């Protein structure tokens, strides 16, 4: 069923209200509305005809106004989407430029110096591989965002054991967490199952864990908890790390937004992790917000529909 536009909703609402008012005014004799009276006088019929004419004129005027309002809203939305698309395209081009330039620089140097020392060549190849991996991660994240925005009908939903997914992520990231001296505390109960997309559910928790490992700071602890509600599960992902200032909190879910650009790139971040988290949560009918964790670190509070 096609969703009604804002203009059409306004038009139908006003017309229904007017029709009800006209019916009450014509059919009931007094404002007590205790008695119904048939039309026995010509004035009653004249009043009915007049009400119909007024309703038709009002409907014509409102219909034209609603169409113009819908057109204006559509133009404004299109302009906003085009602006966001241009900014996203520029950001993508900028982000792709760095690893591509590095890869070309290293490979050109190797090709131009065939007698290069083996140790130096090996270092250059390792750096090239590192940039290639970063480029691959960036392209994968862009593909994930595009799929959520433009191909939601192709996203398969099925029962997902969230508890098992988080257990696997904690094990997968144990080495990286240990190197940063970050402690991951998984307090999720067993058997949390929701109807969702396993890949996107994995992306939600994996990006939050990676974010804590990379940016919470050495010695920090990140805790994952959950509580069951009527039609959804509520998750709390909180760390006691360095946190961020309030001015950045409202923007951390934006694509390619970085608080410390140089540090983020050096850690291999694509700048899309938290944007994927937010969009994946919304796609599963949930909500998400972030706030300081009792004055220290960050607290991500989000829900996923069962």
C-alpha positions in Angstrom: 0.0 0.0 0.0 1.4 3.4 -1.0 2.2 5.7 1.9 0.2 8.9 2.0 2.3 12.1 1.5 2.2 14.9 4.0 0.1 17.1 1.7 -2.4 14.3 1.1 -2.7 13.6 4.8 -3.4 17.3 5.5 -6.0 17.4 2.7 -7.9 14.3 3.8 -7.8 15.4 7.5 -9.3 18.8 6.8 -11.9 17.4 4.5 -13.0 14.7 7.0 -13.3 17.3 9.8 -15.3 19.6 7.5 -17.6 16.8 6.4 -18.3 15.8 10.0 -18.9 19.3 11.1 -21.3 19.9 8.1 -23.2 16.7 8.9 -23.6 17.6 12.5 -24.7 21.2 11.7 -27.3 20.1 9.2 -28.7 17.0 10.7 -29.1 18.1 14.3 -31.5 20.8 15.3 -29.7 22.2 18.3 -26.3 22.1 19.8 -27.4 19.6 22.5 -27.5 17.1 19.6 -30.4 15.2 21.2 -32.8 15.0 18.3 -32.5 14.2 14.6 -34.9 16.0 12.3 -35.6 15.2 8.6 -35.3 18.0 6.0 -38.8 19.5 6.0 -38.0 23.1 5.0 -36.4 24.5 1.9 -33.9 26.3 4.0 -32.5 23.0 5.2 -32.0 21.8 1.6 -30.4 25.2 0.7 -28.1 24.8 3.6 -27.1 21.3 2.5 -26.5 22.5 -1.1 -24.4 25.4 0.2 -22.4 23.1 2.4 -21.7 20.8 -0.5 -20.5 23.7 -2.7 -18.3 25.1 0.1 -16.8 21.6 0.6 -16.1 21.2 -3.1 -14.5 24.6 -3.3 -12.5 24.0 -0.2 -11.5 20.6 -1.4 -10.2 22.0 -4.7 -8.2 24.7 -3.0 -6.8 22.3 -0.4 -5.9 19.8 -3.1 -3.9 22.3 -5.1 -2.2 23.5 -1.9 -1.4 19.9 -0.8 0.2 19.2 -4.2 2.3 22.3 -4.0 3.4 21.4 -0.5 4.3 17.8 -1.5 6.3 19.2 -4.5 8.2 21.6 -2.2 8.9 18.9 0.4 10.1 16.6 -2.4 12.4 19.3 -3.8 13.8 20.0 -0.4 14.4 16.3 0.3 16.0 15.8 -3.1 18.3 18.8 -2.6 19.3 17.5 0.9 19.9 14.0 -0.5 22.0 15.4 -3.4 24.0 17.5 -1.0 24.6 14.5 1.3 25.5 12.3 -1.7 28.0 14.9 -3.0 29.6 15.2 0.4 29.7 11.4 0.7 31.2 11.0 -2.7 33.9 13.6 -2.0 34.7 11.9 1.3 34.9 8.5 -0.4 37.2 9.9 -3.0 39.4 11.5 -0.4 39.6 8.3 1.7 40.4 6.1 -1.3 43.1 8.5 -2.5 45.3 7.9 0.6 45.8 4.1 0.3 45.9 4.1 -3.5 48.6 6.8 -3.5 50.6 4.8 -0.9 50.3 1.6 -2.9 51.4 3.4 -6.1 54.3 5.1 -4.3 55.6 1.9 -2.8 55.3 -0.2 -6.0 56.8 2.6 -8.2 59.8 2.8 -5.9 60.3 -1.0 -6.0 60.0 -1.1 -9.8 62.3 1.9 -10.2 65.0 0.4 -8.0 65.4 -3.3 -9.0 68.6 -3.5 -7.0 66.9 -2.4 -3.8 68.0 -4.1 -0.6 65.9 -7.1 0.2 65.1 -5.9 3.7 63.8 -2.5 2.4 61.9 -4.2 -0.4 60.2 -6.5 2.1 59.2 -3.5 4.3 57.8 -1.7 1.3 55.8 -4.8 0.3 54.4 -5.1 3.8 53.3 -1.5 3.8 51.7 -2.0 0.4 49.8 -5.0 1.7 48.7 -3.1 4.8 47.3 -0.3 2.6 45.6 -2.8 0.3 43.9 -4.4 3.3 42.8 -0.9 4.4 41.4 -0.3 0.9 39.6 -3.6 1.0 38.0 -2.8 4.4 36.9 0.6 3.1 35.3 -0.8 0.0 33.5 -3.5 2.1 32.2 -0.9 4.5 30.9 1.3 1.6 29.2 -1.8 0.1 27.6 -2.5 3.4 26.2 1.0 3.8 24.9 1.0 0.2 23.2 -2.3 0.7 21.4 -0.9 3.8 20.4 2.3 2.0 19.4 1.0 -1.4 18.9 -2.8 -1.3 17.1 -3.5 1.9 14.8 -6.0 0.1 17.9 -8.1 -0.6 18.8 -8.3 3.1 17.8 -11.8 4.4 16.3 -11.9 7.9 16.5 -15.1 9.9 16.9 -16.1 13.6 20.3 -14.9 14.9 21.9 -16.0 18.2 23.3 -12.7 19.3 24.9 -14.3 22.4 26.9 -16.7 20.2 27.9 -13.9 17.8 29.3 -11.7 20.6 31.2 -14.7 22.1 32.9 -15.3 18.8 33.8 -11.6 18.4 35.3 -11.5 21.9 37.4 -14.5 21.0 38.4 -13.1 17.6 39.5 -9.8 19.1 41.2 -11.2 22.2 44.7 -10.8 20.8 44.2 -7.2 19.7 42.6 -6.3 23.0 45.5 -7.9 24.9 48.0 -5.9 22.9 46.1 -2.7 23.9 45.6 -3.9 27.5 41.8 -3.5 27.0 39.5 -5.8 28.8 36.3 -7.1 27.2 33.6 -8.2 29.7 30.8 -10.1 28.0 27.8 -10.2 30.4 25.2 -11.2 27.8 22.8 -14.0 28.9 22.7 -17.1 26.8 20.0 -17.6 24.2 19.4 -14.0 23.0 17.8 -14.7 19.6 16.3 -12.1 17.3 15.0 -12.1 13.7 17.7 -10.3 11.9 20.6 -10.3 9.4 23.5 -12.2 10.8 26.1 -10.2 8.9 24.7 -6.8 10.1 24.3 -8.1 13.7 28.0 -9.1 13.6 28.9 -5.7 12.2 27.1 -3.9 15.0 29.0 -5.6 17.8 32.3 -6.0 16.0 32.5 -2.3 15.2 31.7 -1.4 18.8 34.3 -3.8 20.1 37.0 -2.5 17.6 36.1 1.1 18.5 36.7 0.4 22.2 40.0 -1.5 21.5 41.3 1.3 19.3 40.2 4.4 21.1 39.2 3.7 24.7 42.9 3.8 25.7 45.2 1.3 27.4 43.9 -0.3 30.5 40.3 0.4 29.7 37.5 -2.1 30.2 34.4 -2.5 27.9 31.3 -4.2 29.2 28.4 -5.6 27.2 25.1 -6.2 28.9 21.5 -6.8 27.8 18.0 -6.7 29.2 14.8 -8.2 27.7 11.8 -6.0 27.1 8.4 -6.8 25.6 9.2 -6.8 21.9 12.9 -6.1 21.9 16.3 -6.5 23.5 18.1 -3.6 25.0 21.9 -3.6 24.9 24.4 -1.5 26.8 28.0 -1.3 25.5 30.0 0.9 27.9 33.7 1.5 28.4 35.6 3.4 31.1 38.2 4.8 28.7 39.2 8.3 27.6 35.8 9.2 26.1 35.2 12.2 23.9 34.0 15.7 24.4 30.3 16.6 24.1 30.8 18.5 20.8 31.7 15.3 19.0 29.0 13.0 20.5 26.3 14.3 18.1 28.4 13.6 15.1 30.2 10.3 15.7 27.6 8.3 13.7 28.3 10.4 10.6 30.2 8.8 7.7 33.9 9.5 7.7 33.7 11.7 10.8 36.8 11.4 12.9 37.9 13.1 16.1 41.5 12.6 15.4 42.0 11.9 11.7 45.6 11.1 11.8 45.3 8.6 14.7 42.2 7.0 13.1 44.0 6.3 9.8 47.1 5.0 11.5 44.9 2.5 13.4 43.4 1.3 10.1 39.9 2.8 10.7 37.7 3.5 7.7 35.6 6.2 9.4 32.4 4.2 8.6 32.2 1.8 11.5 29.8 3.7 13.7 27.7 4.8 10.7 27.3 1.1 9.9 26.3 0.5 13.6 23.6 3.1 13.5 22.1 2.1 10.2 22.2 -1.6 11.1 20.4 -0.9 14.3 17.7 1.2 12.6 17.3 -1.5 9.9 16.4 -3.9 12.7 13.7 -1.6 14.0 15.8 -0.3 16.9 17.2 2.9 18.3 20.6 4.0 19.4 22.1 6.8 21.4 25.5 7.5 22.9 26.4 9.4 26.0 29.3 9.7 28.5 29.6 6.7 30.7 29.2 8.3 34.1 31.8 11.0 33.3 34.4 8.5 31.9 34.4 6.7 28.6 31.4 6.1 26.3 28.1 4.3 26.7 26.2 3.0 23.6 22.6 2.3 24.4 20.7 0.6 21.6 17.8 -1.8 21.0 17.0 -4.6 18.5 13.5 -5.8 17.8 13.0 -9.5 18.5 
